[in-house]
């Protein structure tokens, strides 16, 4: 499972330069391309941050994890 998550995370290192280069290449001027690329980056970051806030509630996650630990048998 950790390897799958690592593989997904490292895809950003491949996808981000390709997308940014494509945006810059197809823009009218390089400056417009950079501005559009940075706006795309900002939108992705804000959306992922909001998604993280909506899906992860620290107090409820902590309570859920502690409840799971109490149910499972503990071995010495």
Phi and psi in radians as a Rosetta constraint file:
Dihedral C 1 N 2 CA 2 C 2 CIRCULARHARMONIC -1.092 0.35
Dihedral N 2 CA 2 C 2 N 3 CIRCULARHARMONIC -0.679 0.35
Dihedral C 2 N 3 CA 3 C 3 CIRCULARHARMONIC -1.140 0.35
Dihedral N 3 CA 3 C 3 N 4 CIRCULARHARMONIC -0.636 0.35
Dihedral C 3 N 4 CA 4 C 4 CIRCULARHARMONIC -1.152 0.35
Dihedral N 4 CA 4 C 4 N 5 CIRCULARHARMONIC -0.790 0.35
Dihedral C 4 N 5 CA 5 C 5 CIRCULARHARMONIC -1.092 0.35
Dihedral N 5 CA 5 C 5 N 6 CIRCULARHARMONIC -0.708 0.35
Dihedral C 5 N 6 CA 6 C 6 CIRCULARHARMONIC -1.113 0.35
Dihedral N 6 CA 6 C 6 N 7 CIRCULARHARMONIC -0.696 0.35
Dihedral C 6 N 7 CA 7 C 7 CIRCULARHARMONIC -1.116 0.35
Dihedral N 7 CA 7 C 7 N 8 CIRCULARHARMONIC -0.700 0.35
Dihedral C 7 N 8 CA 8 C 8 CIRCULARHARMONIC -1.181 0.35
Dihedral N 8 CA 8 C 8 N 9 CIRCULARHARMONIC -0.748 0.35
Dihedral C 8 N 9 CA 9 C 9 CIRCULARHARMONIC -1.105 0.35
Dihedral N 9 CA 9 C 9 N 10 CIRCULARHARMONIC -0.687 0.35
Dihedral C 9 N 10 CA 10 C 10 CIRCULARHARMONIC -1.300 0.35
Dihedral N 10 CA 10 C 10 N 11 CIRCULARHARMONIC -0.254 0.35
Dihedral C 10 N 11 CA 11 C 11 CIRCULARHARMONIC -1.093 0.35
Dihedral N 11 CA 11 C 11 N 12 CIRCULARHARMONIC -0.469 0.35
Dihedral C 11 N 12 CA 12 C 12 CIRCULARHARMONIC -1.066 0.35
Dihedral N 12 CA 12 C 12 N 13 CIRCULARHARMONIC -0.593 0.35
Dihedral C 12 N 13 CA 13 C 13 CIRCULARHARMONIC -1.179 0.35
Dihedral N 13 CA 13 C 13 N 14 CIRCULARHARMONIC -0.369 0.35
Dihedral C 13 N 14 CA 14 C 14 CIRCULARHARMONIC -1.659 0.35
Dihedral N 14 CA 14 C 14 N 15 CIRCULARHARMONIC -0.753 0.35
Dihedral C 14 N 15 CA 15 C 15 CIRCULARHARMONIC -1.277 0.35
Dihedral N 15 CA 15 C 15 N 16 CIRCULARHARMONIC -0.718 0.35
Dihedral C 15 N 16 CA 16 C 16 CIRCULARHARMONIC -1.042 0.35
Dihedral N 16 CA 16 C 16 N 17 CIRCULARHARMONIC -0.847 0.35
Dihedral C 16 N 17 CA 17 C 17 CIRCULARHARMONIC -1.150 0.35
Dihedral N 17 CA 17 C 17 N 18 CIRCULARHARMONIC -0.589 0.35
Dihedral C 17 N 18 CA 18 C 18 CIRCULARHARMONIC -1.151 0.35
Dihedral N 18 CA 18 C 18 N 19 CIRCULARHARMONIC -0.779 0.35
Dihedral C 18 N 19 CA 19 C 19 CIRCULARHARMONIC -1.161 0.35
Dihedral N 19 CA 19 C 19 N 20 CIRCULARHARMONIC -0.795 0.35
Dihedral C 19 N 20 CA 20 C 20 CIRCULARHARMONIC -1.096 0.35
Dihedral N 20 CA 20 C 20 N 21 CIRCULARHARMONIC -0.766 0.35
Dihedral C 20 N 21 CA 21 C 21 CIRCULARHARMONIC -1.097 0.35
Dihedral N 21 CA 21 C 21 N 22 CIRCULARHARMONIC -0.686 0.35
Dihedral C 21 N 22 CA 22 C 22 CIRCULARHARMONIC -1.156 0.35
Dihedral N 22 CA 22 C 22 N 23 CIRCULARHARMONIC -0.714 0.35
Dihedral C 22 N 23 CA 23 C 23 CIRCULARHARMONIC -1.125 0.35
Dihedral N 23 CA 23 C 23 N 24 CIRCULARHARMONIC -0.764 0.35
Dihedral C 23 N 24 CA 24 C 24 CIRCULARHARMONIC -1.155 0.35
Dihedral N 24 CA 24 C 24 N 25 CIRCULARHARMONIC -0.716 0.35
Dihedral C 24 N 25 CA 25 C 25 CIRCULARHARMONIC -1.118 0.35
Dihedral N 25 CA 25 C 25 N 26 CIRCULARHARMONIC -0.661 0.35
Dihedral C 25 N 26 CA 26 C 26 CIRCULARHARMONIC -1.625 0.35
Dihedral N 26 CA 26 C 26 N 27 CIRCULARHARMONIC 0.049 0.35
Dihedral C 26 N 27 CA 27 C 27 CIRCULARHARMONIC -1.456 0.35
Dihedral N 27 CA 27 C 27 N 28 CIRCULARHARMONIC 2.825 0.35
Dihedral C 27 N 28 CA 28 C 28 CIRCULARHARMONIC -1.139 0.35
Dihedral N 28 CA 28 C 28 N 29 CIRCULARHARMONIC -0.764 0.35
Dihedral C 28 N 29 CA 29 C 29 CIRCULARHARMONIC -2.288 0.35
Dihedral N 29 CA 29 C 29 N 30 CIRCULARHARMONIC 2.734 0.35
Dihedral C 29 N 30 CA 30 C 30 CIRCULARHARMONIC -1.019 0.35
Dihedral N 30 CA 30 C 30 N 31 CIRCULARHARMONIC -0.636 0.35
Dihedral C 30 N 31 CA 31 C 31 CIRCULARHARMONIC -1.102 0.35
Dihedral N 31 CA 31 C 31 N 32 CIRCULARHARMONIC -0.740 0.35
Dihedral C 31 N 32 CA 32 C 32 CIRCULARHARMONIC -1.098 0.35
Dihedral N 32 CA 32 C 32 N 33 CIRCULARHARMONIC -0.673 0.35
Dihedral C 32 N 33 CA 33 C 33 CIRCULARHARMONIC -1.119 0.35
Dihedral N 33 CA 33 C 33 N 34 CIRCULARHARMONIC -0.776 0.35
Dihedral C 33 N 34 CA 34 C 34 CIRCULARHARMONIC -1.104 0.35
Dihedral N 34 CA 34 C 34 N 35 CIRCULARHARMONIC -0.747 0.35
Dihedral C 34 N 35 CA 35 C 35 CIRCULARHARMONIC -1.096 0.35
Dihedral N 35 CA 35 C 35 N 36 CIRCULARHARMONIC -0.765 0.35
Dihedral C 35 N 36 CA 36 C 36 CIRCULARHARMONIC -1.116 0.35
Dihedral N 36 CA 36 C 36 N 37 CIRCULARHARMONIC -0.733 0.35
Dihedral C 36 N 37 CA 37 C 37 CIRCULARHARMONIC -1.091 0.35
Dihedral N 37 CA 37 C 37 N 38 CIRCULARHARMONIC -0.732 0.35
Dihedral C 37 N 38 CA 38 C 38 CIRCULARHARMONIC -1.219 0.35
Dihedral N 38 CA 38 C 38 N 39 CIRCULARHARMONIC -0.566 0.35
Dihedral C 38 N 39 CA 39 C 39 CIRCULARHARMONIC -1.173 0.35
Dihedral N 39 CA 39 C 39 N 40 CIRCULARHARMONIC -0.732 0.35
Dihedral C 39 N 40 CA 40 C 40 CIRCULARHARMONIC -1.049 0.35
Dihedral N 40 CA 40 C 40 N 41 CIRCULARHARMONIC -0.760 0.35
Dihedral C 40 N 41 CA 41 C 41 CIRCULARHARMONIC -1.058 0.35
Dihedral N 41 CA 41 C 41 N 42 CIRCULARHARMONIC -0.767 0.35
Dihedral C 41 N 42 CA 42 C 42 CIRCULARHARMONIC -1.121 0.35
Dihedral N 42 CA 42 C 42 N 43 CIRCULARHARMONIC -0.722 0.35
Dihedral C 42 N 43 CA 43 C 43 CIRCULARHARMONIC -1.122 0.35
Dihedral N 43 CA 43 C 43 N 44 CIRCULARHARMONIC -0.754 0.35
Dihedral C 43 N 44 CA 44 C 44 CIRCULARHARMONIC -1.112 0.35
Dihedral N 44 CA 44 C 44 N 45 CIRCULARHARMONIC -0.740 0.35
Dihedral C 44 N 45 CA 45 C 45 CIRCULARHARMONIC -1.157 0.35
Dihedral N 45 CA 45 C 45 N 46 CIRCULARHARMONIC -0.750 0.35
Dihedral C 45 N 46 CA 46 C 46 CIRCULARHARMONIC -1.154 0.35
Dihedral N 46 CA 46 C 46 N 47 CIRCULARHARMONIC -0.754 0.35
Dihedral C 46 N 47 CA 47 C 47 CIRCULARHARMONIC -1.107 0.35
Dihedral N 47 CA 47 C 47 N 48 CIRCULARHARMONIC -0.742 0.35
Dihedral C 47 N 48 CA 48 C 48 CIRCULARHARMONIC -1.220 0.35
Dihedral N 48 CA 48 C 48 N 49 CIRCULARHARMONIC -0.608 0.35
Dihedral C 48 N 49 CA 49 C 49 CIRCULARHARMONIC -1.135 0.35
Dihedral N 49 CA 49 C 49 N 50 CIRCULARHARMONIC -0.770 0.35
Dihedral C 49 N 50 CA 50 C 50 CIRCULARHARMONIC -1.152 0.35
Dihedral N 50 CA 50 C 50 N 51 CIRCULARHARMONIC -0.677 0.35
Dihedral C 50 N 51 CA 51 C 51 CIRCULARHARMONIC -1.093 0.35
Dihedral N 51 CA 51 C 51 N 52 CIRCULARHARMONIC -0.717 0.35
Dihedral C 51 N 52 CA 52 C 52 CIRCULARHARMONIC -1.106 0.35
Dihedral N 52 CA 52 C 52 N 53 CIRCULARHARMONIC -0.708 0.35
Dihedral C 52 N 53 CA 53 C 53 CIRCULARHARMONIC -1.157 0.35
Dihedral N 53 CA 53 C 53 N 54 CIRCULARHARMONIC -0.639 0.35
Dihedral C 53 N 54 CA 54 C 54 CIRCULARHARMONIC -1.277 0.35
Dihedral N 54 CA 54 C 54 N 55 CIRCULARHARMONIC -0.613 0.35
Dihedral C 54 N 55 CA 55 C 55 CIRCULARHARMONIC -1.604 0.35
Dihedral N 55 CA 55 C 55 N 56 CIRCULARHARMONIC -0.414 0.35
Dihedral C 55 N 56 CA 56 C 56 CIRCULARHARMONIC -2.032 0.35
Dihedral N 56 CA 56 C 56 N 57 CIRCULARHARMONIC 1.923 0.35
Dihedral C 56 N 57 CA 57 C 57 CIRCULARHARMONIC -1.915 0.35
Dihedral N 57 CA 57 C 57 N 58 CIRCULARHARMONIC 1.919 0.35
Dihedral C 57 N 58 CA 58 C 58 CIRCULARHARMONIC -0.949 0.35
Dihedral N 58 CA 58 C 58 N 59 CIRCULARHARMONIC -0.757 0.35
Dihedral C 58 N 59 CA 59 C 59 CIRCULARHARMONIC -1.162 0.35
Dihedral N 59 CA 59 C 59 N 60 CIRCULARHARMONIC -0.792 0.35
Dihedral C 59 N 60 CA 60 C 60 CIRCULARHARMONIC -1.229 0.35
Dihedral N 60 CA 60 C 60 N 61 CIRCULARHARMONIC -0.617 0.35
Dihedral C 60 N 61 CA 61 C 61 CIRCULARHARMONIC -1.145 0.35
Dihedral N 61 CA 61 C 61 N 62 CIRCULARHARMONIC -0.709 0.35
Dihedral C 61 N 62 CA 62 C 62 CIRCULARHARMONIC -1.119 0.35
Dihedral N 62 CA 62 C 62 N 63 CIRCULARHARMONIC -0.756 0.35
Dihedral C 62 N 63 CA 63 C 63 CIRCULARHARMONIC -1.120 0.35
Dihedral N 63 CA 63 C 63 N 64 CIRCULARHARMONIC -0.694 0.35
Dihedral C 63 N 64 CA 64 C 64 CIRCULARHARMONIC -1.139 0.35
Dihedral N 64 CA 64 C 64 N 65 CIRCULARHARMONIC -0.754 0.35
Dihedral C 64 N 65 CA 65 C 65 CIRCULARHARMONIC -1.165 0.35
Dihedral N 65 CA 65 C 65 N 66 CIRCULARHARMONIC -0.698 0.35
Dihedral C 65 N 66 CA 66 C 66 CIRCULARHARMONIC -1.158 0.35
Dihedral N 66 CA 66 C 66 N 67 CIRCULARHARMONIC -0.625 0.35
Dihedral C 66 N 67 CA 67 C 67 CIRCULARHARMONIC -1.175 0.35
Dihedral N 67 CA 67 C 67 N 68 CIRCULARHARMONIC -0.654 0.35
Dihedral C 67 N 68 CA 68 C 68 CIRCULARHARMONIC -1.159 0.35
Dihedral N 68 CA 68 C 68 N 69 CIRCULARHARMONIC -0.664 0.35
Dihedral C 68 N 69 CA 69 C 69 CIRCULARHARMONIC -1.182 0.35
Dihedral N 69 CA 69 C 69 N 70 CIRCULARHARMONIC -0.612 0.35
Dihedral C 69 N 70 CA 70 C 70 CIRCULARHARMONIC -1.222 0.35
Dihedral N 70 CA 70 C 70 N 71 CIRCULARHARMONIC -0.530 0.35
Dihedral C 70 N 71 CA 71 C 71 CIRCULARHARMONIC -1.367 0.35
Dihedral N 71 CA 71 C 71 N 72 CIRCULARHARMONIC -0.655 0.35
Dihedral C 71 N 72 CA 72 C 72 CIRCULARHARMONIC -1.262 0.35
Dihedral N 72 CA 72 C 72 N 73 CIRCULARHARMONIC 2.451 0.35
Dihedral C 72 N 73 CA 73 C 73 CIRCULARHARMONIC -1.215 0.35
Dihedral N 73 CA 73 C 73 N 74 CIRCULARHARMONIC 2.542 0.35
Dihedral C 73 N 74 CA 74 C 74 CIRCULARHARMONIC -1.812 0.35
Dihedral N 74 CA 74 C 74 N 75 CIRCULARHARMONIC 2.311 0.35
Dihedral C 74 N 75 CA 75 C 75 CIRCULARHARMONIC -1.862 0.35
Dihedral N 75 CA 75 C 75 N 76 CIRCULARHARMONIC 2.553 0.35
